[in-house]
């Protein structure tokens, strides 16, 4: 995990970033009330038009493959000076998936896209951080960046979701191939 403000690598979820002092309370003051959003896709910009239903279907399919995870997408335009901070704040305050999915039980993902500033951020729940690395998230965003930059947000979203999905399938296969540890082995 990295601090969404100063990008300091963090080994845990501290109450305050040791480098810049960022806290969720400061982000609450900065962003105010949590905006209304949908579980899978919120398009505050209206740019997705008729492709919105296809994207929702794709996100539901991701959830079908990984039922413990909700992958949500938010398109906004210039609501924050930092889409990373805004996406981090919204992921921690917004409750896109299950209400009980907090802390290490949160396996959700949130892709925030600021169409005005042509920036994006991808945030995972704390439970998923043990499996998806910062590098995995960066690769997914990099794979979608050309489409986002060109204004083809639908294609970029599909690419980002597919890249994360492929990485998660690989992780699942790796975990399945690991030998099981029995109670006798631990003693």
C-alpha positions as CSV (number, residue, x, y, z in Angstrom):
1,X,0.0,0.0,0.0
2,X,1.1,3.5,-0.7
3,X,-0.1,6.8,0.8
4,X,-2.5,8.2,-1.8
5,X,-1.1,11.7,-1.1
6,X,2.7,11.4,-1.0
7,X,3.0,7.9,-2.3
8,X,5.1,6.7,0.7
9,X,5.1,2.9,0.8
10,X,3.3,1.7,3.9
11,X,3.5,-1.8,5.4
12,X,0.2,-1.5,7.2
13,X,-2.8,0.8,7.4
14,X,-1.6,3.4,9.9
15,X,-4.0,6.0,11.4
16,X,-1.7,8.6,9.8
17,X,0.9,8.6,7.1
18,X,4.2,8.9,8.8
19,X,5.6,11.0,6.0
20,X,2.9,13.6,5.2
21,X,0.4,13.1,8.0
22,X,-2.6,12.3,5.8
23,X,-5.6,10.8,7.7
24,X,-9.0,9.7,6.7
25,X,-10.4,12.5,8.9
26,X,-8.5,15.1,6.9
27,X,-9.9,13.6,3.7
28,X,-13.4,13.7,5.3
29,X,-13.0,17.4,5.8
30,X,-11.6,17.9,2.3
31,X,-14.3,15.9,0.4
32,X,-17.3,16.3,2.6
33,X,-20.4,14.2,2.2
34,X,-20.0,10.8,0.5
35,X,-21.6,11.1,-3.0
36,X,-24.3,8.8,-4.1
37,X,-22.9,5.8,-6.0
38,X,-23.9,2.5,-7.5
39,X,-22.4,-0.8,-6.4
40,X,-20.6,-1.5,-9.7
41,X,-20.6,1.7,-11.8
42,X,-21.1,5.3,-11.1
43,X,-20.8,7.6,-14.1
44,X,-21.1,11.2,-12.8
45,X,-19.9,12.5,-16.2
46,X,-22.4,10.7,-18.5
47,X,-19.6,9.9,-20.9
48,X,-20.2,6.1,-20.9
49,X,-23.7,6.4,-22.4
50,X,-25.0,3.2,-23.9
51,X,-21.8,1.3,-22.9
52,X,-22.6,1.6,-19.2
53,X,-24.8,-1.5,-19.2
54,X,-22.1,-3.6,-20.9
55,X,-19.6,-2.4,-18.3
56,X,-21.9,-3.2,-15.4
57,X,-22.4,-6.7,-16.9
58,X,-18.6,-7.1,-17.1
59,X,-18.2,-6.0,-13.5
60,X,-20.9,-8.4,-12.4
61,X,-19.1,-11.2,-14.3
62,X,-15.9,-10.3,-12.4
63,X,-17.9,-10.7,-9.2
64,X,-19.2,-14.0,-10.4
65,X,-15.6,-15.2,-10.9
66,X,-14.5,-13.8,-7.6
67,X,-17.6,-13.7,-5.4
68,X,-15.7,-12.3,-2.4
69,X,-14.8,-9.2,-4.5
70,X,-16.7,-6.2,-5.8
71,X,-15.0,-4.3,-8.5
72,X,-16.5,-0.9,-8.8
73,X,-15.8,2.0,-11.1
74,X,-16.3,5.7,-10.6
75,X,-16.1,8.3,-13.4
76,X,-15.9,11.9,-12.2
77,X,-14.7,15.2,-13.5
78,X,-12.5,17.4,-11.4
79,X,-14.0,16.8,-8.0
80,X,-10.6,16.5,-6.4
81,X,-7.1,17.7,-7.0
82,X,-6.0,14.1,-6.5
83,X,-7.9,11.2,-7.9
84,X,-5.7,8.9,-5.7
85,X,-6.8,10.6,-2.5
86,X,-10.4,10.8,-3.6
87,X,-10.5,7.1,-4.6
88,X,-8.8,6.0,-1.4
89,X,-11.2,8.1,0.7
90,X,-14.2,6.8,-1.2
91,X,-13.0,3.2,-1.0
92,X,-12.7,3.6,2.8
93,X,-15.9,5.5,3.3
94,X,-18.3,4.5,0.5
95,X,-19.2,0.9,1.1
96,X,-19.5,-0.4,-2.5
97,X,-19.6,-4.0,-1.6
98,X,-20.9,-5.8,1.5
99,X,-21.4,-3.7,4.6
100,X,-19.4,-6.1,6.7
101,X,-16.4,-6.0,4.3
102,X,-14.2,-3.8,6.4
103,X,-10.5,-4.1,7.3
104,X,-8.9,-7.4,6.4
105,X,-12.4,-8.7,5.3
106,X,-12.5,-6.1,2.5
107,X,-11.6,-7.7,-0.9
108,X,-13.1,-5.0,-3.0
109,X,-11.5,-2.9,-5.7
110,X,-12.4,0.7,-6.8
111,X,-11.2,2.3,-10.0
112,X,-11.5,6.0,-9.9
113,X,-11.2,8.0,-13.2
114,X,-11.1,11.8,-13.3
115,X,-12.0,12.5,-17.0
116,X,-11.3,16.2,-16.5
117,X,-7.7,15.7,-15.4
118,X,-7.2,12.4,-17.4
119,X,-6.0,10.6,-14.3
120,X,-7.0,7.3,-12.7
121,X,-6.4,5.4,-9.5
122,X,-7.0,1.8,-8.5
123,X,-7.5,0.9,-4.8
124,X,-7.9,-2.5,-3.3
125,X,-9.4,-3.4,0.1
126,X,-7.0,-4.3,2.9
127,X,-7.8,-8.0,2.6
128,X,-6.8,-8.1,-1.1
129,X,-3.5,-6.3,-0.5
130,X,-1.9,-9.6,0.5
131,X,-2.5,-10.9,-3.0
132,X,-2.5,-8.0,-5.4
133,X,0.6,-5.9,-5.1
134,X,1.1,-2.2,-5.9
135,X,2.9,-3.4,-9.1
136,X,-0.1,-5.4,-10.1
137,X,-2.3,-2.4,-9.8
138,X,0.2,-0.2,-11.6
139,X,0.3,-2.7,-14.5
140,X,-3.5,-2.8,-14.8
141,X,-3.6,1.0,-14.9
142,X,-0.8,1.2,-17.4
143,X,-2.6,-1.3,-19.6
144,X,-5.7,0.9,-19.6
145,X,-3.9,4.3,-19.7
146,X,-3.8,4.8,-23.5
147,X,-7.5,4.2,-23.8
148,X,-8.2,6.6,-20.9
149,X,-5.9,9.2,-22.3
150,X,-7.7,8.9,-25.7
151,X,-11.1,9.4,-24.0
152,X,-12.2,5.8,-24.6
153,X,-13.1,5.2,-21.0
154,X,-15.2,2.1,-21.7
155,X,-12.3,0.3,-23.4
156,X,-9.9,1.4,-20.6
157,X,-12.3,0.0,-18.0
158,X,-12.6,-3.3,-19.8
159,X,-8.8,-3.6,-20.1
160,X,-8.2,-2.7,-16.5
161,X,-10.8,-5.2,-15.2
162,X,-9.5,-7.9,-17.5
163,X,-5.9,-7.3,-16.4
164,X,-6.8,-7.6,-12.8
165,X,-9.0,-10.6,-13.5
166,X,-6.1,-12.4,-15.3
167,X,-3.7,-11.6,-12.4
168,X,-6.2,-12.9,-9.8
169,X,-6.7,-16.1,-11.8
170,X,-2.9,-16.6,-11.8
171,X,-2.8,-16.0,-8.0
172,X,-5.6,-18.5,-7.4
173,X,-3.8,-21.1,-9.5
174,X,-0.6,-20.5,-7.6
175,X,-2.4,-20.8,-4.2
176,X,-4.1,-24.0,-5.3
177,X,-0.7,-25.5,-6.3
178,X,0.8,-24.8,-2.9
179,X,1.0,-27.8,-0.6
180,X,-1.5,-27.7,2.2
181,X,0.0,-27.1,5.7
182,X,-1.4,-29.5,8.3
183,X,-1.5,-28.9,12.0
184,X,1.2,-31.6,12.4
185,X,3.5,-29.6,10.1
186,X,3.2,-26.5,12.3
187,X,4.2,-28.3,15.5
